[in-house]
Amino acid sequence: MTRLLLLLVVVLVACAAPAPAAPPDVVSPPAGKIRGTVTDGHRVFEGIPYATAARWRPPAPAPVWSGVRDATAPGARCPQPGDAGSEDCLFLNVTTPAAAEGLPVLVWIHGGSFLGGHGDSYDARDLAARGLVVVTINYRLGALGWLAHPALAHDGGAGNFGLLDQQAALRWVRDNIAAFGGDPARVTLAGESAGAMSVCDHLVSPASAGLFRAAIVQSGPCQAQASAPVAEKASTEYAAGLGCAEPATAAACLRALPPSRLQTVPRYFDLAGVAVVGPVTGGAVLPANSVDAMRAGAAARVPVLVGVTRDEFTLFLAQQHAATGKTVTAADYPAALARVFGPDAAAVAAEYPLRAYAGSAPRALAAALTDVAFACPLRDMAGSLSRTGPVYAYEFGDARAPVPDSLSRAPFPLGAAHSLELSYLFGDGESLDDGQRRLSAEMVGDWASFVRTGAPGPDWPRYDPAHEQVRALVPGGARTIGDFAAAHHCAFWRDR
C-alpha cells in the first residue's frame, strides 16, 4: 500500500509540473512550428510562406507542415529586373524583441515602382527594440503582379494580383501573429512609394476593412492608378506583343510563357514622365481610385501618418543620369518642361525660373515634378483624410541624407530625395553622422509611438486643413512648419 501511495504521488507531481518552455527561437503558429534566429536582443523569423500563388491566379492559403520549419534565411524573391527569383515567392519575415507578448504590430509593404523590391531588405531591429513586432512581405511584381488582361480576370476584376497578395499577408498576420508576441487587434499598415500607394488602396478596398487599425503613407503618389479600361487595353496590347493575341487562348498562352519573356511590363499610367504599372481601379478589389474615395469620405476611419521628402524627384532624375549619362541642361529646360507639361510649360517655367535654383535645370525640374506629383497631392490627401480621422503630416528634409553609391555621381545635389528617409528608419546608422543618428532615433521613436497609440508623439500637431501644420524632420531637431503649401506652389498646381 505504501509503495502504491508513493507511486501515485510521483504520478500526480509529474502531471502537475509545467511543460518545459519552448526555446525562444521556436514559435508555434497554426501552420506549424517555426525556428528563427535569436541574436542581440531580437528574434527574427524569415521566409515564412503566407500564401501560394499560381501564375495570374488569386493567392491560395499557405501550406501547413509537420515538424519544425527552418526560418533562418529569407524566402525566394519575386521575379523582377535583375533577379529571376521564383514565382513561388509569397514569403514574409517577422522581427520581434527578445521577449514579446501582446505587442503592437507594424506590417511593412516595400516600394519599387511595383517592379522590384523584397521584404528581407528592411532591417527592422531598431523598430522592434521600441516594443513592436514588425512584419515585412514579398508580393508579386511587374506583369506577374499587375497584368490586367480580361482573359485573366478573377472575382475581384482584372489585375491587382499583388494587391490580393498583400491582403492575404494581412489575413495571415491576423491569424498567426499572436504566436510571435504580436496583438492582431493592433496592426498598423505602412509602406513607402509603391508600398504607400498600396496602403492608400487598402484604406479604401472593401476586402482590407478591419485588417489594420492605423496606416502610414510615405511618399505615395496615390493618384497614379489606372482605370480598368485603360489597364485592360494596355494589357491586351502587351499580350499581343508576346504572341498571345487571340482572346480565346490568351490566358493559356500567357501562362505557358517562360518567366524571361515577362520582364517587360505594360504601361498603365504616366507619372510626370515615369511609366507606372500597378493597381487597377474599377473592380471589386479596388472599386475606385483611392484619392477619389478619400475625397468622398469613403476611406477607413483610422489614424494616418502621411508624408513626403522635400526633394522627391531628384532621385528619378539621378537614376536617369546613371542609366543614360544625360541630364537636363539650362538650354534643354524649356523642351523638358514641354515634354512633361505640354501647353502649361511656359507657365511652369515662369513659376520655377532657373534663377530660383542657382541656374540648375535639374533642380528646377525636380522641384516642379516633386510638387505636382508628390507634395501637393499629399496635402490634398491629408485634408481629405482629416475629415474622417486623425492625420499627422511630415516632410523629411535632411539636405545631406546619404545617397546610394549608384547615384552618387549625379551632377546635382539630390537633397532629401525620394526614399532616402528609409535608412533613418531601417538602417544600421553606419552612413549617418551624429546629427543624423539623433534624427533617426527621433523618427524611429515617433513611428513606434504612432504604431502603439495612433499618434506619433505629444509634440506633433494633428493636421488641420485650416492651419496645415506639417512636421519638418531635419537634423538638429524636428519642428513644425506652416508654409508647406506655399513652399511647394500648391496654389499654382490647384488650377492645373
Protein Blocks (a to p, Z undefined) as FASTA:
>chain_A
ZZmmmmmmmmmmmmmpccddddfkbccdfkbccddddeehiacdehiafbdcdehiacdd
ddddehjddffbccdddddehiakjablcccdddddfbdghiacdddddehehmgccfkl
pccklmmmnopacddddddehjllmpccfklgcfkbgejklmmmmmmmmmmmmmmmmmno
pafklccdddehjlmmmmmmmmmgmklgopacbdcdehiafklccdfklmmmmmmmmmmm
nopablklmmmmmmmpcfklmmpccdfbdgehiacedddehifklmbafklmmmnopacc
ddddddddfklmlmmmmmmmmmnopacdfklmmmmmmmmnmmmlmmmmmmmgfklngopa
klmmmmmmmmmmmmmmmmmmmmmmmmnoccdddddfbfkbccdfklmmpcbdfkjaehkl
mmmmmmgolmpcfklmmmmmmmmmmmmmmmmnopabjklccddfklopacdddehiaadd
fklmmmnommmmmmZZ
